[in-house]
Amino acid sequence: MTYIGRVFSIVFTAAIIFVPLGSFFFQFVMDVKDSVDYLWLGGLLTFVAGLASVIYSLNQRRAE
C-alpha cells in the first residue's frame, strides 16, 4: 500500500510518453476521418477481449 503513489506515477508517466507515439502510429495506419476504421478497431478489440476471457475461463476450469 505504501508504493501506490509510485505505481500511479510510473503508469501516468508511461501513458504520457506513449500517447503521442500511438497517435502518430494510428494516423498512418488508419484514416482518422473514416468511421469504418473505428468500427474495425472496436471489433478487433472486442474479439481480443472475448478471446482473453475464454482463455481465462478455460484456465480457471483446469485449476479446479
All heavy atoms as TSV, in Angstrom:
chain	resi	resn	atom	element	x	y	z
A	1	MET	N	N	0.812	-1.189	0.000
A	1	MET	CA	C	0.000	0.000	0.000
A	1	MET	C	C	0.863	1.264	0.000
A	1	MET	O	O	0.428	2.299	-0.465
A	1	MET	CB	C	-0.922	-0.045	1.229
A	1	MET	CG	C	-1.958	1.005	1.227
A	1	MET	SD	S	-3.153	0.681	-0.063
A	1	MET	CE	C	-4.395	1.813	0.347
A	2	THR	N	N	2.060	1.154	0.483
A	2	THR	CA	C	2.911	2.342	0.567
A	2	THR	C	C	3.479	2.742	-0.786
A	2	THR	O	O	3.910	3.878	-0.944
A	2	THR	CB	C	4.070	2.105	1.544
A	2	THR	OG1	O	4.825	0.998	1.085
A	2	THR	CG2	C	3.554	1.839	2.943
A	3	TYR	N	N	3.459	1.823	-1.743
A	3	TYR	CA	C	4.052	2.114	-3.052
A	3	TYR	C	C	3.027	2.564	-4.088
A	3	TYR	O	O	3.370	2.746	-5.246
A	3	TYR	CB	C	4.789	0.896	-3.578
A	3	TYR	CG	C	5.981	0.519	-2.743
A	3	TYR	CD1	C	5.974	-0.634	-1.979
A	3	TYR	CD2	C	7.100	1.328	-2.704
A	3	TYR	CE1	C	7.066	-0.973	-1.209
A	3	TYR	CE2	C	8.192	0.999	-1.940
A	3	TYR	CZ	C	8.167	-0.155	-1.193
A	3	TYR	OH	O	9.249	-0.478	-0.430
A	4	ILE	N	N	1.777	2.725	-3.702
A	4	ILE	CA	C	0.739	3.015	-4.691
A	4	ILE	C	C	0.975	4.347	-5.413
A	4	ILE	O	O	0.711	4.465	-6.606
A	4	ILE	CB	C	-0.665	2.962	-4.057
A	4	ILE	CG1	C	-1.714	2.938	-5.146
A	4	ILE	CG2	C	-0.922	4.129	-3.152
A	4	ILE	CD1	C	-2.711	1.862	-4.959
A	5	GLY	N	N	1.501	5.337	-4.729
A	5	GLY	CA	C	1.804	6.611	-5.384
A	5	GLY	C	C	2.875	6.465	-6.435
A	5	GLY	O	O	2.797	7.070	-7.510
A	6	ARG	N	N	3.866	5.651	-6.138
A	6	ARG	CA	C	4.936	5.416	-7.118
A	6	ARG	C	C	4.421	4.648	-8.327
A	6	ARG	O	O	4.812	4.923	-9.468
A	6	ARG	CB	C	6.078	4.657	-6.467
A	6	ARG	CG	C	6.802	5.475	-5.436
A	6	ARG	CD	C	7.912	4.707	-4.814
A	6	ARG	NE	N	8.501	5.475	-3.726
A	6	ARG	CZ	C	9.294	4.971	-2.829
A	6	ARG	NH1	N	9.608	3.695	-2.872
A	6	ARG	NH2	N	9.785	5.731	-1.874
A	7	VAL	N	N	3.553	3.680	-8.072
A	7	VAL	CA	C	2.986	2.896	-9.174
A	7	VAL	C	C	2.161	3.790	-10.088
A	7	VAL	O	O	2.299	3.748	-11.314
A	7	VAL	CB	C	2.138	1.728	-8.627
A	7	VAL	CG1	C	1.359	1.051	-9.746
A	7	VAL	CG2	C	3.023	0.716	-7.913
A	8	PHE	N	N	1.285	4.611	-9.504
A	8	PHE	CA	C	0.485	5.523	-10.326
A	8	PHE	C	C	1.369	6.501	-11.078
A	8	PHE	O	O	1.097	6.847	-12.227
A	8	PHE	CB	C	-0.522	6.280	-9.468
A	8	PHE	CG	C	-1.724	5.461	-9.082
A	8	PHE	CD1	C	-2.261	5.569	-7.815
A	8	PHE	CD2	C	-2.314	4.603	-9.977
A	8	PHE	CE1	C	-3.367	4.827	-7.450
A	8	PHE	CE2	C	-3.409	3.848	-9.631
A	8	PHE	CZ	C	-3.945	3.961	-8.367
A	9	SER	N	N	2.427	6.955	-10.448
A	9	SER	CA	C	3.339	7.879	-11.103
A	9	SER	C	C	3.981	7.239	-12.331
A	9	SER	O	O	4.072	7.856	-13.393
A	9	SER	CB	C	4.416	8.323	-10.119
A	9	SER	OG	O	5.390	9.095	-10.759
A	10	ILE	N	N	4.405	5.998	-12.208
A	10	ILE	CA	C	5.014	5.288	-13.335
A	10	ILE	C	C	3.999	5.056	-14.444
A	10	ILE	O	O	4.293	5.247	-15.632
A	10	ILE	CB	C	5.637	3.958	-12.857
A	10	ILE	CG1	C	6.846	4.246	-11.971
A	10	ILE	CG2	C	6.018	3.077	-14.034
A	10	ILE	CD1	C	7.388	3.038	-11.260
A	11	VAL	N	N	2.782	4.667	-14.075
A	11	VAL	CA	C	1.746	4.402	-15.084
A	11	VAL	C	C	1.404	5.670	-15.852
A	11	VAL	O	O	1.326	5.665	-17.092
A	11	VAL	CB	C	0.493	3.795	-14.413
A	11	VAL	CG1	C	-0.686	3.792	-15.366
A	11	VAL	CG2	C	0.779	2.390	-13.928
A	12	PHE	N	N	1.196	6.772	-15.151
A	12	PHE	CA	C	0.838	8.015	-15.836
A	12	PHE	C	C	2.002	8.563	-16.656
A	12	PHE	O	O	1.791	9.131	-17.729
A	12	PHE	CB	C	0.335	9.053	-14.840
A	12	PHE	CG	C	-1.041	8.747	-14.327
A	12	PHE	CD1	C	-1.266	8.564	-12.980
A	12	PHE	CD2	C	-2.110	8.630	-15.192
A	12	PHE	CE1	C	-2.533	8.274	-12.505
A	12	PHE	CE2	C	-3.381	8.350	-14.732
A	12	PHE	CZ	C	-3.591	8.170	-13.373
A	13	THR	N	N	3.218	8.386	-16.190
A	13	THR	CA	C	4.374	8.818	-16.974
A	13	THR	C	C	4.482	8.011	-18.262
A	13	THR	O	O	4.732	8.565	-19.337
A	13	THR	CB	C	5.661	8.682	-16.145
A	13	THR	OG1	O	5.529	9.470	-14.955
A	13	THR	CG2	C	6.861	9.137	-16.923
A	14	ALA	N	N	4.278	6.700	-18.157
A	14	ALA	CA	C	4.312	5.857	-19.355
A	14	ALA	C	C	3.198	6.249	-20.328
A	14	ALA	O	O	3.408	6.284	-21.546
A	14	ALA	CB	C	4.196	4.389	-18.971
A	15	ALA	N	N	2.027	6.567	-19.801
A	15	ALA	CA	C	0.915	6.972	-20.666
A	15	ALA	C	C	1.239	8.269	-21.391
A	15	ALA	O	O	0.969	8.402	-22.590
A	15	ALA	CB	C	-0.357	7.127	-19.844
A	16	ILE	N	N	1.822	9.219	-20.680
A	16	ILE	CA	C	2.168	10.496	-21.307
A	16	ILE	C	C	3.207	10.291	-22.410
A	16	ILE	O	O	3.180	10.958	-23.440
A	16	ILE	CB	C	2.672	11.491	-20.238
A	16	ILE	CG1	C	1.506	11.932	-19.360
A	16	ILE	CG2	C	3.342	12.695	-20.871
A	16	ILE	CD1	C	1.929	12.716	-18.141
A	17	ILE	N	N	4.111	9.345	-22.215
A	17	ILE	CA	C	5.144	9.074	-23.217
A	17	ILE	C	C	4.554	8.382	-24.444
A	17	ILE	O	O	4.884	8.719	-25.576
A	17	ILE	CB	C	6.278	8.234	-22.603
A	17	ILE	CG1	C	7.055	9.064	-21.587
A	17	ILE	CG2	C	7.207	7.694	-23.679
A	17	ILE	CD1	C	8.030	8.262	-20.761
A	18	PHE	N	N	3.665	7.404	-24.232
A	18	PHE	CA	C	3.197	6.571	-25.341
A	18	PHE	C	C	1.999	7.127	-26.095
A	18	PHE	O	O	1.721	6.696	-27.208
A	18	PHE	CB	C	2.881	5.149	-24.858
A	18	PHE	CG	C	4.119	4.379	-24.508
A	18	PHE	CD1	C	4.291	3.870	-23.233
A	18	PHE	CD2	C	5.110	4.173	-25.433
A	18	PHE	CE1	C	5.433	3.166	-22.899
A	18	PHE	CE2	C	6.262	3.476	-25.122
A	18	PHE	CZ	C	6.421	2.972	-23.848
A	19	VAL	N	N	1.260	8.072	-25.530
A	19	VAL	CA	C	0.098	8.624	-26.237
A	19	VAL	C	C	0.489	9.304	-27.553
A	19	VAL	O	O	-0.144	9.045	-28.585
A	19	VAL	CB	C	-0.714	9.564	-25.310
A	19	VAL	CG1	C	-1.662	10.439	-26.101
A	19	VAL	CG2	C	-1.492	8.741	-24.298
A	20	PRO	N	N	1.503	10.166	-27.590
A	20	PRO	CA	C	1.861	10.757	-28.894
A	20	PRO	C	C	2.348	9.718	-29.906
A	20	PRO	O	O	2.036	9.812	-31.096
A	20	PRO	CB	C	2.987	11.731	-28.558
A	20	PRO	CG	C	2.845	12.012	-27.118
A	20	PRO	CD	C	2.268	10.778	-26.513
A	21	LEU	N	N	3.076	8.717	-29.440
A	21	LEU	CA	C	3.525	7.662	-30.358
A	21	LEU	C	C	2.341	6.900	-30.938
A	21	LEU	O	O	2.315	6.586	-32.124
A	21	LEU	CB	C	4.473	6.705	-29.624
A	21	LEU	CG	C	5.781	7.300	-29.131
A	21	LEU	CD1	C	6.556	6.269	-28.317
A	21	LEU	CD2	C	6.614	7.787	-30.290
A	22	GLY	N	N	1.363	6.602	-30.096
A	22	GLY	CA	C	0.160	5.922	-30.575
A	22	GLY	C	C	-0.634	6.773	-31.545
A	22	GLY	O	O	-1.182	6.270	-32.524
A	23	SER	N	N	-0.689	8.068	-31.290
A	23	SER	CA	C	-1.407	8.975	-32.196
A	23	SER	C	C	-0.754	9.005	-33.572
A	23	SER	O	O	-1.441	8.928	-34.596
A	23	SER	CB	C	-1.435	10.380	-31.615
A	23	SER	OG	O	-2.158	10.406	-30.418
A	24	PHE	N	N	0.552	9.102	-33.607
A	24	PHE	CA	C	1.245	9.090	-34.898
A	24	PHE	C	C	1.086	7.749	-35.603
A	24	PHE	O	O	0.888	7.690	-36.811
A	24	PHE	CB	C	2.731	9.412	-34.721
A	24	PHE	CG	C	2.998	10.849	-34.430
A	24	PHE	CD1	C	3.724	11.214	-33.311
A	24	PHE	CD2	C	2.527	11.850	-35.268
A	24	PHE	CE1	C	3.976	12.546	-33.032
A	24	PHE	CE2	C	2.773	13.185	-35.003
A	24	PHE	CZ	C	3.499	13.533	-33.875
A	25	PHE	N	N	1.152	6.658	-34.857
A	25	PHE	CA	C	1.008	5.326	-35.443
A	25	PHE	C	C	-0.364	5.165	-36.096
A	25	PHE	O	O	-0.474	4.748	-37.249
A	25	PHE	CB	C	1.222	4.246	-34.385
A	25	PHE	CG	C	0.956	2.867	-34.874
A	25	PHE	CD1	C	1.861	2.228	-35.707
A	25	PHE	CD2	C	-0.209	2.209	-34.532
A	25	PHE	CE1	C	1.615	0.946	-36.172
A	25	PHE	CE2	C	-0.470	0.929	-34.980
A	25	PHE	CZ	C	0.446	0.305	-35.803
A	26	PHE	N	N	-1.431	5.498	-35.349
A	26	PHE	CA	C	-2.778	5.315	-35.891
A	26	PHE	C	C	-3.097	6.315	-36.987
A	26	PHE	O	O	-3.950	6.058	-37.830
A	26	PHE	CB	C	-3.823	5.368	-34.780
A	26	PHE	CG	C	-3.923	4.073	-34.036
A	26	PHE	CD1	C	-3.397	3.946	-32.769
A	26	PHE	CD2	C	-4.519	2.973	-34.615
A	26	PHE	CE1	C	-3.476	2.757	-32.088
A	26	PHE	CE2	C	-4.600	1.773	-33.954
A	26	PHE	CZ	C	-4.073	1.663	-32.682
A	27	GLN	N	N	-2.428	7.445	-37.011
A	27	GLN	CA	C	-2.624	8.398	-38.092
A	27	GLN	C	C	-2.133	7.807	-39.407
A	27	GLN	O	O	-2.731	8.019	-40.456
A	27	GLN	CB	C	-1.883	9.691	-37.794
A	27	GLN	CG	C	-2.084	10.772	-38.817
A	27	GLN	CD	C	-1.337	12.042	-38.445
A	27	GLN	OE1	O	-0.662	12.102	-37.429
A	27	GLN	NE2	N	-1.447	13.052	-39.265
A	28	PHE	N	N	-1.047	7.035	-39.354
A	28	PHE	CA	C	-0.523	6.416	-40.565
A	28	PHE	C	C	-1.240	5.119	-40.918
A	28	PHE	O	O	-1.350	4.772	-42.082
A	28	PHE	CB	C	0.973	6.150	-40.424
A	28	PHE	CG	C	1.789	7.405	-40.437
A	28	PHE	CD1	C	2.530	7.769	-39.333
A	28	PHE	CD2	C	1.827	8.223	-41.555
A	28	PHE	CE1	C	3.288	8.929	-39.334
A	28	PHE	CE2	C	2.573	9.393	-41.573
A	28	PHE	CZ	C	3.308	9.742	-40.453
A	29	VAL	N	N	-1.744	4.399	-39.928
A	29	VAL	CA	C	-2.379	3.108	-40.174
A	29	VAL	C	C	-3.803	3.264	-40.685
A	29	VAL	O	O	-4.234	2.545	-41.573
A	29	VAL	CB	C	-2.355	2.250	-38.888
A	29	VAL	CG1	C	-3.203	1.004	-39.031
A	29	VAL	CG2	C	-0.932	1.872	-38.545
A	30	MET	N	N	-4.554	4.200	-40.115
A	30	MET	CA	C	-5.958	4.331	-40.497
A	30	MET	C	C	-6.311	5.777	-40.783
A	30	MET	O	O	-5.649	6.698	-40.320
A	30	MET	CB	C	-6.868	3.765	-39.407
A	30	MET	CG	C	-6.734	4.404	-38.054
A	30	MET	SD	S	-7.656	3.540	-36.809
A	30	MET	CE	C	-8.959	4.697	-36.484
A	31	ASP	N	N	-7.372	5.940	-41.549
A	31	ASP	CA	C	-7.886	7.275	-41.861
A	31	ASP	C	C	-8.740	7.736	-40.686
A	31	ASP	O	O	-9.779	7.137	-40.391
A	31	ASP	CB	C	-8.715	7.217	-43.142
A	31	ASP	CG	C	-9.214	8.579	-43.569
A	31	ASP	OD1	O	-8.677	9.588	-43.075
A	31	ASP	OD2	O	-10.133	8.622	-44.409
A	32	VAL	N	N	-8.310	8.787	-40.005
A	32	VAL	CA	C	-8.996	9.210	-38.784
A	32	VAL	C	C	-10.357	9.834	-39.060
A	32	VAL	O	O	-11.147	9.994	-38.135
A	32	VAL	CB	C	-8.114	10.183	-37.964
A	32	VAL	CG1	C	-6.896	9.478	-37.432
A	32	VAL	CG2	C	-7.719	11.394	-38.769
A	33	LYS	N	N	-10.664	10.157	-40.292
A	33	LYS	CA	C	-11.960	10.747	-40.624
A	33	LYS	C	C	-12.970	9.717	-41.094
A	33	LYS	O	O	-14.131	10.047	-41.311
A	33	LYS	CB	C	-11.778	11.832	-41.682
A	33	LYS	CG	C	-10.976	13.010	-41.184
A	33	LYS	CD	C	-10.858	14.077	-42.228
A	33	LYS	CE	C	-10.013	15.220	-41.680
A	33	LYS	NZ	N	-9.823	16.270	-42.664
A	34	ASP	N	N	-12.545	8.476	-41.265
A	34	ASP	CA	C	-13.428	7.420	-41.748
A	34	ASP	C	C	-13.920	6.594	-40.568
A	34	ASP	O	O	-13.136	5.958	-39.858
A	34	ASP	CB	C	-12.678	6.534	-42.749
A	34	ASP	CG	C	-13.592	5.557	-43.448
A	34	ASP	OD1	O	-14.817	5.726	-43.382
A	34	ASP	OD2	O	-13.061	4.626	-44.081
A	35	SER	N	N	-15.223	6.589	-40.336
A	35	SER	CA	C	-15.771	5.893	-39.168
A	35	SER	C	C	-15.710	4.372	-39.297
A	35	SER	O	O	-15.775	3.663	-38.300
A	35	SER	CB	C	-17.211	6.331	-38.922
A	35	SER	OG	O	-18.018	6.023	-40.036
A	36	VAL	N	N	-15.567	3.855	-40.511
A	36	VAL	CA	C	-15.477	2.404	-40.699
A	36	VAL	C	C	-14.202	1.858	-40.058
A	36	VAL	O	O	-14.194	0.763	-39.498
A	36	VAL	CB	C	-15.547	2.050	-42.203
A	36	VAL	CG1	C	-15.340	0.567	-42.428
A	36	VAL	CG2	C	-16.875	2.489	-42.776
A	37	ASP	N	N	-13.124	2.615	-40.096
A	37	ASP	CA	C	-11.880	2.185	-39.461
A	37	ASP	C	C	-12.053	2.047	-37.952
A	37	ASP	O	O	-11.513	1.132	-37.334
A	37	ASP	CB	C	-10.747	3.163	-39.757
A	37	ASP	CG	C	-10.267	3.067	-41.199
A	37	ASP	OD1	O	-10.475	2.007	-41.824
A	37	ASP	OD2	O	-9.683	4.046	-41.689
A	38	TYR	N	N	-12.830	2.933	-37.349
A	38	TYR	CA	C	-13.095	2.824	-35.914
A	38	TYR	C	C	-13.955	1.604	-35.604
A	38	TYR	O	O	-13.806	0.975	-34.561
A	38	TYR	CB	C	-13.761	4.096	-35.386
A	38	TYR	CG	C	-12.831	5.275	-35.376
A	38	TYR	CD1	C	-12.945	6.282	-36.319
A	38	TYR	CD2	C	-11.827	5.364	-34.426
A	38	TYR	CE1	C	-12.085	7.358	-36.315
A	38	TYR	CE2	C	-10.960	6.439	-34.418
A	38	TYR	CZ	C	-11.096	7.432	-35.358
A	38	TYR	OH	O	-10.236	8.495	-35.340
A	39	LEU	N	N	-14.856	1.270	-36.516
A	39	LEU	CA	C	-15.669	0.069	-36.346
A	39	LEU	C	C	-14.795	-1.174	-36.380
A	39	LEU	O	O	-14.957	-2.091	-35.562
A	39	LEU	CB	C	-16.745	0.007	-37.435
A	39	LEU	CG	C	-17.731	-1.136	-37.353
A	39	LEU	CD1	C	-18.546	-1.043	-36.082
A	39	LEU	CD2	C	-18.640	-1.126	-38.571
A	40	TRP	N	N	-13.846	-1.228	-37.316
A	40	TRP	CA	C	-12.909	-2.353	-37.377
A	40	TRP	C	C	-12.069	-2.439	-36.109
A	40	TRP	O	O	-11.862	-3.523	-35.557
A	40	TRP	CB	C	-11.979	-2.224	-38.581
A	40	TRP	CG	C	-12.602	-2.682	-39.862
A	40	TRP	CD1	C	-13.054	-1.903	-40.871
A	40	TRP	CD2	C	-12.867	-4.026	-40.254
A	40	TRP	NE1	N	-13.576	-2.678	-41.872
A	40	TRP	CE2	C	-13.469	-3.992	-41.522
A	40	TRP	CE3	C	-12.644	-5.263	-39.654
A	40	TRP	CZ2	C	-13.857	-5.142	-42.179
A	40	TRP	CZ3	C	-13.032	-6.414	-40.323
A	40	TRP	CH2	C	-13.628	-6.343	-41.581
A	41	LEU	N	N	-11.574	-1.309	-35.652
A	41	LEU	CA	C	-10.750	-1.287	-34.450
A	41	LEU	C	C	-11.542	-1.742	-33.226
A	41	LEU	O	O	-11.061	-2.534	-32.417
A	41	LEU	CB	C	-10.185	0.125	-34.227
A	41	LEU	CG	C	-9.227	0.304	-33.062
A	41	LEU	CD1	C	-7.982	-0.551	-33.261
A	41	LEU	CD2	C	-8.854	1.763	-32.922
A	42	GLY	N	N	-12.769	-1.263	-33.093
A	42	GLY	CA	C	-13.626	-1.690	-31.984
A	42	GLY	C	C	-13.946	-3.165	-32.045
A	42	GLY	O	O	-13.958	-3.863	-31.022
A	43	GLY	N	N	-14.207	-3.671	-33.231
A	43	GLY	CA	C	-14.472	-5.099	-33.389
A	43	GLY	C	C	-13.256	-5.943	-33.035
A	43	GLY	O	O	-13.379	-6.993	-32.400
A	44	LEU	N	N	-12.092	-5.468	-33.441
A	44	LEU	CA	C	-10.860	-6.190	-33.122
A	44	LEU	C	C	-10.617	-6.215	-31.615
A	44	LEU	O	O	-10.257	-7.261	-31.052
A	44	LEU	CB	C	-9.677	-5.551	-33.846
A	44	LEU	CG	C	-8.309	-6.186	-33.608
A	44	LEU	CD1	C	-8.280	-7.602	-34.172
A	44	LEU	CD2	C	-7.224	-5.345	-34.236
A	45	LEU	N	N	-10.824	-5.079	-30.964
A	45	LEU	CA	C	-10.646	-5.033	-29.510
A	45	LEU	C	C	-11.656	-5.918	-28.791
A	45	LEU	O	O	-11.316	-6.585	-27.806
A	45	LEU	CB	C	-10.755	-3.594	-29.012
A	45	LEU	CG	C	-9.608	-2.673	-29.392
A	45	LEU	CD1	C	-9.917	-1.247	-28.988
A	45	LEU	CD2	C	-8.316	-3.142	-28.749
A	46	THR	N	N	-12.891	-5.948	-29.274
A	46	THR	CA	C	-13.907	-6.815	-28.688
A	46	THR	C	C	-13.530	-8.280	-28.866
A	46	THR	O	O	-13.678	-9.092	-27.942
A	46	THR	CB	C	-15.271	-6.531	-29.328
A	46	THR	OG1	O	-15.582	-5.147	-29.151
A	46	THR	CG2	C	-16.359	-7.389	-28.726
A	47	PHE	N	N	-13.026	-8.631	-30.032
A	47	PHE	CA	C	-12.596	-10.004	-30.283
A	47	PHE	C	C	-11.454	-10.410	-29.365
A	47	PHE	O	O	-11.467	-11.504	-28.789
A	47	PHE	CB	C	-12.176	-10.159	-31.754
A	47	PHE	CG	C	-11.617	-11.502	-32.071
A	47	PHE	CD1	C	-12.450	-12.602	-32.185
A	47	PHE	CD2	C	-10.251	-11.676	-32.254
A	47	PHE	CE1	C	-11.929	-13.855	-32.471
A	47	PHE	CE2	C	-9.724	-12.916	-32.536
A	47	PHE	CZ	C	-10.567	-14.012	-32.648
A	48	VAL	N	N	-10.461	-9.547	-29.218
A	48	VAL	CA	C	-9.316	-9.854	-28.355
A	48	VAL	C	C	-9.760	-9.993	-26.902
A	48	VAL	O	O	-9.315	-10.907	-26.189
A	48	VAL	CB	C	-8.217	-8.776	-28.512
A	48	VAL	CG1	C	-7.141	-8.925	-27.447
A	48	VAL	CG2	C	-7.599	-8.857	-29.893
A	49	ALA	N	N	-10.656	-9.122	-26.446
A	49	ALA	CA	C	-11.158	-9.212	-25.069
A	49	ALA	C	C	-11.951	-10.499	-24.874
A	49	ALA	O	O	-11.832	-11.163	-23.834
A	49	ALA	CB	C	-12.014	-7.999	-24.741
A	50	GLY	N	N	-12.765	-10.881	-25.840
A	50	GLY	CA	C	-13.517	-12.133	-25.745
A	50	GLY	C	C	-12.601	-13.347	-25.738
A	50	GLY	O	O	-12.815	-14.297	-24.977
A	51	LEU	N	N	-11.584	-13.323	-26.571
A	51	LEU	CA	C	-10.615	-14.419	-26.618
A	51	LEU	C	C	-9.871	-14.542	-25.286
A	51	LEU	O	O	-9.684	-15.648	-24.772
A	51	LEU	CB	C	-9.635	-14.197	-27.764
A	51	LEU	CG	C	-8.631	-15.307	-28.049
A	51	LEU	CD1	C	-9.352	-16.574	-28.477
A	51	LEU	CD2	C	-7.654	-14.864	-29.115
A	52	ALA	N	N	-9.474	-13.417	-24.719
A	52	ALA	CA	C	-8.798	-13.439	-23.421
A	52	ALA	C	C	-9.733	-13.972	-22.344
A	52	ALA	O	O	-9.302	-14.722	-21.452
A	52	ALA	CB	C	-8.306	-12.045	-23.061
A	53	SER	N	N	-11.009	-13.630	-22.404
A	53	SER	CA	C	-11.981	-14.116	-21.436
A	53	SER	C	C	-12.162	-15.630	-21.537
A	53	SER	O	O	-12.232	-16.329	-20.528
A	53	SER	CB	C	-13.319	-13.412	-21.648
A	53	SER	OG	O	-14.294	-13.926	-20.797
A	54	VAL	N	N	-12.218	-16.139	-22.748
A	54	VAL	CA	C	-12.359	-17.589	-22.942
A	54	VAL	C	C	-11.120	-18.318	-22.439
A	54	VAL	O	O	-11.224	-19.337	-21.749
A	54	VAL	CB	C	-12.619	-17.901	-24.438
A	54	VAL	CG1	C	-12.467	-19.388	-24.721
A	54	VAL	CG2	C	-13.991	-17.405	-24.835
A	55	ILE	N	N	-9.949	-17.817	-22.750
A	55	ILE	CA	C	-8.704	-18.445	-22.288
A	55	ILE	C	C	-8.630	-18.422	-20.766
A	55	ILE	O	O	-8.257	-19.416	-20.130
A	55	ILE	CB	C	-7.482	-17.753	-22.923
A	55	ILE	CG1	C	-7.437	-18.058	-24.419
A	55	ILE	CG2	C	-6.187	-18.189	-22.241
A	55	ILE	CD1	C	-6.400	-17.264	-25.174
A	56	TYR	N	N	-9.020	-17.320	-20.161
A	56	TYR	CA	C	-9.008	-17.211	-18.697
A	56	TYR	C	C	-9.978	-18.205	-18.071
A	56	TYR	O	O	-9.633	-18.889	-17.102
A	56	TYR	CB	C	-9.372	-15.788	-18.275
A	56	TYR	CG	C	-9.431	-15.605	-16.790
A	56	TYR	CD1	C	-8.263	-15.502	-16.048
A	56	TYR	CD2	C	-10.647	-15.538	-16.130
A	56	TYR	CE1	C	-8.312	-15.341	-14.673
A	56	TYR	CE2	C	-10.705	-15.377	-14.765
A	56	TYR	CZ	C	-9.537	-15.280	-14.037
A	56	TYR	OH	O	-9.585	-15.134	-12.682
A	57	SER	N	N	-11.172	-18.330	-18.627
A	57	SER	CA	C	-12.146	-19.259	-18.044
A	57	SER	C	C	-11.703	-20.703	-18.226
A	57	SER	O	O	-11.929	-21.545	-17.343
A	57	SER	CB	C	-13.531	-19.038	-18.645
A	57	SER	OG	O	-13.536	-19.336	-20.008
A	58	LEU	N	N	-11.068	-21.025	-19.345
A	58	LEU	CA	C	-10.546	-22.376	-19.525
A	58	LEU	C	C	-9.428	-22.682	-18.528
A	58	LEU	O	O	-9.352	-23.800	-17.999
A	58	LEU	CB	C	-10.036	-22.563	-20.954
A	58	LEU	CG	C	-11.109	-22.636	-22.046
A	58	LEU	CD1	C	-10.459	-22.698	-23.418
A	58	LEU	CD2	C	-12.034	-23.814	-21.835
A	59	ASN	N	N	-8.573	-21.726	-18.264
A	59	ASN	CA	C	-7.518	-21.930	-17.277
A	59	ASN	C	C	-8.080	-22.066	-15.878
A	59	ASN	O	O	-7.546	-22.825	-15.067
A	59	ASN	CB	C	-6.508	-20.786	-17.319
A	59	ASN	CG	C	-5.587	-20.903	-18.524
A	59	ASN	OD1	O	-5.399	-21.979	-19.078
A	59	ASN	ND2	N	-5.028	-19.777	-18.945
A	60	GLN	N	N	-9.159	-21.368	-15.563
A	60	GLN	CA	C	-9.780	-21.486	-14.248
A	60	GLN	C	C	-10.413	-22.862	-14.069
A	60	GLN	O	O	-10.360	-23.440	-12.988
A	60	GLN	CB	C	-10.839	-20.387	-14.058
A	60	GLN	CG	C	-10.271	-19.011	-13.876
A	60	GLN	CD	C	-9.442	-18.912	-12.618
A	60	GLN	OE1	O	-9.786	-19.452	-11.578
A	60	GLN	NE2	N	-8.311	-18.235	-12.723
A	61	ARG	N	N	-11.003	-23.395	-15.111
A	61	ARG	CA	C	-11.599	-24.740	-15.022
A	61	ARG	C	C	-10.530	-25.808	-14.841
A	61	ARG	O	O	-10.734	-26.793	-14.149
A	61	ARG	CB	C	-12.414	-25.037	-16.280
A	61	ARG	CG	C	-13.695	-24.267	-16.332
A	61	ARG	CD	C	-14.503	-24.672	-17.523
A	61	ARG	NE	N	-15.664	-23.802	-17.666
A	61	ARG	CZ	C	-16.425	-23.773	-18.714
A	61	ARG	NH1	N	-16.161	-24.554	-19.753
A	61	ARG	NH2	N	-17.461	-22.961	-18.781
A	62	ARG	N	N	-9.385	-25.622	-15.496
A	62	ARG	CA	C	-8.286	-26.582	-15.339
A	62	ARG	C	C	-7.709	-26.555	-13.946
A	62	ARG	O	O	-7.243	-27.563	-13.436
A	62	ARG	CB	C	-7.172	-26.264	-16.342
A	62	ARG	CG	C	-7.254	-27.094	-17.558
A	62	ARG	CD	C	-6.005	-26.965	-18.373
A	62	ARG	NE	N	-6.444	-26.864	-19.753
A	62	ARG	CZ	C	-5.904	-26.121	-20.665
A	62	ARG	NH1	N	-4.867	-25.386	-20.376
A	62	ARG	NH2	N	-6.382	-26.097	-21.866
A	63	ALA	N	N	-7.689	-25.390	-13.323
A	63	ALA	CA	C	-7.114	-25.249	-11.998
A	63	ALA	C	C	-7.981	-25.897	-10.923
A	63	ALA	O	O	-7.484	-26.258	-9.867
A	63	ALA	CB	C	-6.909	-23.761	-11.670
A	64	GLU	N	N	-9.263	-26.084	-11.199
A	64	GLU	CA	C	-10.159	-26.679	-10.191
A	64	GLU	C	C	-10.016	-28.157	-10.089
A	64	GLU	O	O	-9.551	-28.925	-10.683
A	64	GLU	CB	C	-11.611	-26.336	-10.520
A	64	GLU	CG	C	-11.898	-24.870	-10.369
A	64	GLU	CD	C	-13.319	-24.523	-10.791
A	64	GLU	OE1	O	-14.037	-25.390	-11.299
A	64	GLU	OE2	O	-13.693	-23.368	-10.616
